[in-house]
Amino acid sequence: MKKIFLLLFLPFLMLLAQDDIEHLEQKLNELHNNLTYNTWVIKYNNFNIYRKTQNEILALEKESLKANERNKSIIERQISILKERLELLSEYKSANFSKMVLAPEEVDKIDKLTNPLAIISAYSHIKKLRRDKEEYVNLLNSFKQTLDELIKENVLVAEIAKLAPSKEHDEYLKISNQMVRDFSQTLRFGEISYSVYEKKIQEEIEKTTASIKIQGVRAFNIVLAIIIVVAIAFLLKFIARKYIGDNDRFYTANKIINFININVIILILLFGYIENISYLVTVLGFASAGLAIAMKDMFMSMLGWCVIVFGGSFRVGDRVRVFQNNTHYIGDIIDISFLRITLYEDISLLTYTDNRRSGRIIFIPNNFIFTNLISNYTHHGMKTVWDGLDITLTFDSNHQKALEIVEEIVIKASKGYTKIAKESMSKLRNEYSIRNPKVEPRFFTFLEGYGMRISAWYMTNSYAALILRSNISKEIINEFNKHDDIKIAYPSQNLYMAKHEFIENKEDI
């Protein structure tokens, strides 16, 4: 009866087994496709390819020793191709897959903290250590997840091999078992490495935290000491002001207190952060003499930078005029660095009369402010400067009419700049004692050797003085040409030709 039952239901059982196998193969294909692009699986396969390639090269080299000349050349080409493959896979040269993929990096160690500023880098160091630890944990989790998927794949392969035994399935199962063993061993290595790595990171964090606390306490003590010293200095100044009536004596006492206060603060800082004071004194003693001579100009430029920045005499954007080696340079300040002022030379009247060149970048050492003349055209927001032009008329010209024409043209053309100059001058008088704040155009008439000279002065744009001068000059000439009784004087020569009569003296012949 049992045999009959098996015979009747055997086709049905085989059909059920076939459906199970197809379902398992479908799940296996999905897992296999996912693992194909997995980073860890790719590294594992490349690692094995590297080992396999090495073995193939060794086998071919042994075979080459026994081969004839023709076969030997073929084997050498094969060896060359395999060596090129090794070069491409050189990053997988490690002899141990576990160390290659899950060996943690060396724990970075910070140098001993010697000042409060190093606390910032110490906190950054701690943050980096924690980030490295977190990255390694993520790495382990990713590897563990890959191992779980490999185990699932291994189970599916084992079931398929059991339901449908074949050489192909057995080979697949063998490879899967090997991968699971290798990945399991690598994961155990990673977990052990992580425990050691975690302890090292924790020790470094504790060590750095202790150093931060030490520097924090030291900085607090130093700041407290400086506050006490400054408070004592203010108290001494208060006592000096109360009991010293003479201003000169109080000024001297104030200077002495400031000098002592600064030196005490310097000593506090030195004893707080310099461990070997004698070494520092020795080094400074030998270095100071050479530095004072070799870097004199540099130190002066640094001092000049302090004067420029804190004094407010020059700012970026100011138009200045520099005199050096009997040459004038006029331009705009485009940069003030620690050692020099950078000037962009612009077209100016000096360019028109002397240089005939402009647009150069001029570098002026900061120490020039102590030894050379530097004129500022736009100091404290001034946007205007005085400019003027001269017109010389012949003696027989109508000088009064010409002066009226010049006054009308100049006043009209410079009206806007005169208003701006008044506003700027009122602000400038708050800081400087200016006796003559008038900025209206001024006109003068002078007697010269070859005519009457009208000199007109007016406010113009500090950055574009030539434009207004050019416009005024054109308008004056155009207006003068309309009047016959106004003539411009210019150098000229008169030639007088006379006829001479020659008398023949016949007696002298």
Solvent accessible surface area in square Angstrom, and as a share of the most:
residue,aa,sasa,rsa
1,M,194,0.87
2,K,157,0.66
3,K,159,0.67
4,I,97,0.49
5,F,110,0.46
6,L,86,0.43
7,L,127,0.63
8,L,127,0.63
9,F,88,0.36
10,L,87,0.43
11,P,85,0.53
12,F,109,0.45
13,L,87,0.43
14,M,123,0.55
15,L,107,0.53
16,L,81,0.40
17,A,36,0.28
18,Q,89,0.40
19,D,70,0.36
20,D,72,0.38
21,I,18,0.09
22,E,93,0.42
23,H,104,0.47
24,L,21,0.10
25,E,61,0.28
26,Q,108,0.48
27,K,88,0.37
28,L,14,0.07
29,N,87,0.45
30,E,97,0.43
31,L,27,0.13
32,H,87,0.39
33,N,87,0.45
34,N,96,0.49
35,L,4,0.02
36,T,65,0.38
37,Y,181,0.69
38,N,33,0.17
39,T,81,0.47
40,W,13,0.05
41,V,9,0.05
42,I,74,0.37
43,K,64,0.27
44,Y,11,0.04
45,N,64,0.33
46,N,30,0.16
47,F,19,0.08
48,N,58,0.30
49,I,71,0.36
50,Y,10,0.04
51,R,57,0.21
52,K,129,0.55
53,T,0,0.00
54,Q,62,0.27
55,N,94,0.48
56,E,58,0.26
57,I,12,0.06
58,L,101,0.50
59,A,58,0.45
60,L,28,0.14
61,E,68,0.30
62,K,139,0.59
63,E,95,0.43
64,S,11,0.07
65,L,152,0.76
66,K,183,0.77
67,A,27,0.21
68,N,92,0.47
69,E,140,0.63
70,R,194,0.71
71,N,66,0.34
72,K,72,0.31
73,S,47,0.30
74,I,68,0.34
75,I,10,0.05
76,E,93,0.42
77,R,143,0.52
78,Q,80,0.35
79,I,19,0.10
80,S,56,0.36
81,I,111,0.56
82,L,15,0.07
83,K,97,0.41
84,E,104,0.47
85,R,95,0.35
86,L,29,0.14
87,E,127,0.57
88,L,147,0.73
89,L,27,0.13
90,S,64,0.41
91,E,129,0.58
92,Y,20,0.08
93,K,135,0.57
94,S,42,0.27
95,A,98,0.76
96,N,64,0.33
97,F,16,0.07
98,S,10,0.06
99,K,116,0.49
100,M,48,0.21
101,V,13,0.08
102,L,0,0.00
103,A,49,0.38
104,P,43,0.27
105,E,146,0.65
106,E,149,0.67
107,V,18,0.10
108,D,65,0.34
109,K,153,0.65
110,I,42,0.21
111,D,121,0.62
112,K,157,0.66
113,L,9,0.04
114,T,65,0.38
115,N,53,0.27
116,P,46,0.29
117,L,140,0.70
118,A,22,0.17
119,I,30,0.15
120,I,124,0.63
121,S,57,0.37
122,A,0,0.00
123,Y,127,0.48
124,S,64,0.41
125,H,19,0.08
126,I,12,0.06
127,K,136,0.58
128,K,75,0.32
129,L,3,0.01
130,R,141,0.52
131,R,112,0.41
132,D,34,0.18
133,K,54,0.23
134,E,109,0.49
135,E,97,0.44
136,Y,14,0.05
137,V,48,0.28
138,N,83,0.43
139,L,66,0.33
140,L,17,0.08
141,N,83,0.43
142,S,49,0.32
143,F,0,0.00
144,K,102,0.43
145,Q,114,0.51
146,T,3,0.02
147,L,11,0.06
148,D,64,0.33
149,E,43,0.19
150,L,3,0.01
151,I,73,0.37
152,K,121,0.51
153,E,9,0.04
154,N,25,0.13
155,V,74,0.43
156,L,14,0.07
157,V,3,0.02
158,A,40,0.31
159,E,70,0.32
160,I,4,0.02
161,A,11,0.08
162,K,169,0.72
163,L,80,0.40
164,A,30,0.23
165,P,104,0.65
166,S,46,0.30
167,K,180,0.76
168,E,135,0.61
169,H,37,0.16
170,D,77,0.40
171,E,92,0.41
172,Y,64,0.24
173,L,40,0.20
174,K,136,0.58
175,I,92,0.47
176,S,5,0.03
177,N,48,0.25
178,Q,78,0.35
179,M,23,0.10
180,V,28,0.16
181,R,133,0.48
182,D,32,0.17
183,F,0,0.00
184,S,25,0.16
185,Q,106,0.47
186,T,2,0.01
187,L,18,0.09
188,R,136,0.50
189,F,56,0.23
190,G,0,0.00
191,E,86,0.38
192,I,116,0.59
193,S,15,0.10
194,Y,44,0.17
195,S,48,0.31
196,V,74,0.42
197,Y,16,0.06
198,E,60,0.27
199,K,135,0.57
200,K,98,0.42
201,I,2,0.01
202,Q,83,0.37
203,E,115,0.51
204,E,7,0.03
205,I,13,0.06
206,E,99,0.45
207,K,116,0.49
208,T,1,0.01
209,T,48,0.28
210,A,49,0.38
211,S,27,0.17
212,I,15,0.08
213,K,136,0.58
214,I,103,0.52
215,Q,5,0.02
216,G,31,0.30
217,V,93,0.53
218,R,80,0.29
219,A,20,0.15
220,F,133,0.55
221,N,79,0.41
222,I,15,0.08
223,V,79,0.46
224,L,83,0.41
225,A,33,0.25
226,I,40,0.20
227,I,100,0.51
228,I,89,0.45
229,V,27,0.16
230,V,46,0.26
231,A,56,0.43
232,I,87,0.44
233,A,8,0.06
234,F,131,0.55
235,L,102,0.51
236,L,83,0.42
237,K,51,0.21
238,F,130,0.54
239,I,74,0.38
240,A,10,0.08
241,R,137,0.50
242,K,132,0.56
243,Y,161,0.61
244,I,42,0.21
245,G,77,0.74
246,D,69,0.36
247,N,106,0.54
248,D,107,0.55
249,R,157,0.57
250,F,31,0.13
251,Y,132,0.50
252,T,73,0.42
253,A,21,0.16
254,N,36,0.19
255,K,102,0.43
256,I,95,0.48
257,I,22,0.11
258,N,45,0.23
259,F,141,0.59
260,I,95,0.48
261,N,25,0.13
262,I,100,0.51
263,N,55,0.28
264,V,49,0.28
265,I,34,0.17
266,I,85,0.43
267,L,90,0.45
268,I,37,0.19
269,L,77,0.38
270,L,52,0.26
271,F,143,0.60
272,G,19,0.19
273,Y,42,0.16
274,I,61,0.31
275,E,141,0.63
276,N,82,0.42
277,I,46,0.23
278,S,79,0.51
279,Y,144,0.55
280,L,41,0.20
281,V,93,0.53
282,T,72,0.42
283,V,64,0.37
284,L,100,0.50
285,G,51,0.49
286,F,172,0.72
287,A,36,0.28
288,S,60,0.39
289,A,65,0.50
290,G,41,0.40
291,L,75,0.38
292,A,60,0.47
293,I,144,0.73
294,A,86,0.67
295,M,58,0.26
296,K,121,0.51
297,D,88,0.45
298,M,71,0.32
299,F,86,0.36
300,M,69,0.31
301,S,5,0.04
302,M,52,0.23
303,L,94,0.47
304,G,0,0.00
305,W,67,0.23
306,C,47,0.28
307,V,63,0.36
308,I,2,0.01
309,V,70,0.40
310,F,160,0.67
311,G,54,0.52
312,G,12,0.11
313,S,48,0.31
314,F,23,0.09
315,R,119,0.44
316,V,93,0.54
317,G,34,0.33
318,D,16,0.08
319,R,8,0.03
320,V,2,0.01
321,R,76,0.28
322,V,4,0.02
323,F,73,0.30
324,Q,50,0.22
325,N,121,0.62
326,N,135,0.69
327,T,45,0.26
328,H,57,0.25
329,Y,50,0.19
330,I,12,0.06
331,G,0,0.00
332,D,29,0.15
333,I,3,0.01
334,I,85,0.43
335,D,67,0.34
336,I,31,0.16
337,S,40,0.26
338,F,94,0.39
339,L,72,0.36
340,R,117,0.43
341,I,3,0.02
342,T,13,0.08
343,L,0,0.00
344,Y,94,0.36
345,E,3,0.01
346,D,40,0.21
347,I,115,0.58
348,S,15,0.10
349,L,69,0.34
350,L,20,0.10
351,T,14,0.08
352,Y,139,0.53
353,T,80,0.47
354,D,94,0.49
355,N,40,0.20
356,R,152,0.55
357,R,164,0.60
358,S,39,0.25
359,G,38,0.36
360,R,102,0.37
361,I,81,0.41
362,I,27,0.14
363,F,106,0.44
364,I,6,0.03
365,P,51,0.32
366,N,0,0.00
367,N,24,0.12
368,F,39,0.16
369,I,39,0.20
370,F,86,0.36
371,T,114,0.66
372,N,43,0.22
373,L,122,0.61
374,I,25,0.13
375,S,42,0.27
376,N,38,0.19
377,Y,51,0.19
378,T,8,0.05
379,H,40,0.18
380,H,68,0.30
381,G,50,0.48
382,M,21,0.09
383,K,123,0.52
384,T,4,0.02
385,V,32,0.18
386,W,89,0.31
387,D,17,0.09
388,G,8,0.08
389,L,16,0.08
390,D,80,0.41
391,I,18,0.09
392,T,16,0.10
393,L,0,0.00
394,T,37,0.21
395,F,106,0.44
396,D,110,0.57
397,S,9,0.06
398,N,57,0.29
399,H,47,0.21
400,Q,113,0.50
401,K,64,0.27
402,A,0,0.00
403,L,33,0.16
404,E,95,0.42
405,I,19,0.10
406,V,0,0.00
407,E,55,0.25
408,E,123,0.55
409,I,18,0.09
410,V,0,0.00
411,I,88,0.45
412,K,161,0.68
413,A,31,0.24
414,S,0,0.00
415,K,149,0.63
416,G,46,0.44
417,Y,65,0.25
418,T,13,0.08
419,K,134,0.57
420,I,67,0.34
421,A,0,0.00
422,K,98,0.42
423,E,95,0.43
424,S,16,0.10
425,M,25,0.11
426,S,64,0.41
427,K,147,0.62
428,L,27,0.13
429,R,124,0.45
430,N,134,0.69
431,E,103,0.46
432,Y,94,0.36
433,S,99,0.64
434,I,44,0.22
435,R,217,0.79
436,N,83,0.42
437,P,39,0.25
438,K,137,0.58
439,V,2,0.01
440,E,76,0.34
441,P,25,0.16
442,R,83,0.30
443,F,40,0.17
444,F,88,0.37
445,T,59,0.34
446,F,99,0.41
447,L,132,0.66
448,E,56,0.25
449,G,77,0.74
450,Y,125,0.48
451,G,0,0.00
452,M,34,0.15
453,R,71,0.26
454,I,1,0.00
455,S,7,0.05
456,A,0,0.00
457,W,101,0.35
458,Y,0,0.00
459,M,4,0.02
460,T,0,0.00
461,N,43,0.22
462,S,4,0.03
463,Y,81,0.31
464,A,29,0.23
465,A,30,0.23
466,L,47,0.24
467,I,111,0.56
468,L,17,0.08
469,R,54,0.20
470,S,54,0.35
471,N,60,0.31
472,I,0,0.00
473,S,44,0.28
474,K,117,0.50
475,E,81,0.36
476,I,3,0.02
477,I,75,0.38
478,N,91,0.47
479,E,53,0.24
480,F,6,0.03
481,N,112,0.57
482,K,144,0.61
483,H,51,0.23
484,D,133,0.69
485,D,55,0.29
486,I,11,0.06
487,K,108,0.46
488,I,63,0.32
489,A,15,0.11
490,Y,156,0.59
491,P,123,0.77
492,S,89,0.58
493,Q,165,0.73
494,N,118,0.61
495,L,153,0.76
496,Y,191,0.73
497,M,178,0.80
498,A,80,0.62
499,K,200,0.85
500,H,141,0.63
501,E,162,0.73
502,F,185,0.77
503,I,160,0.81
504,E,139,0.62
505,N,78,0.40
506,K,160,0.68
507,E,159,0.71
508,D,113,0.59
509,I,174,0.88
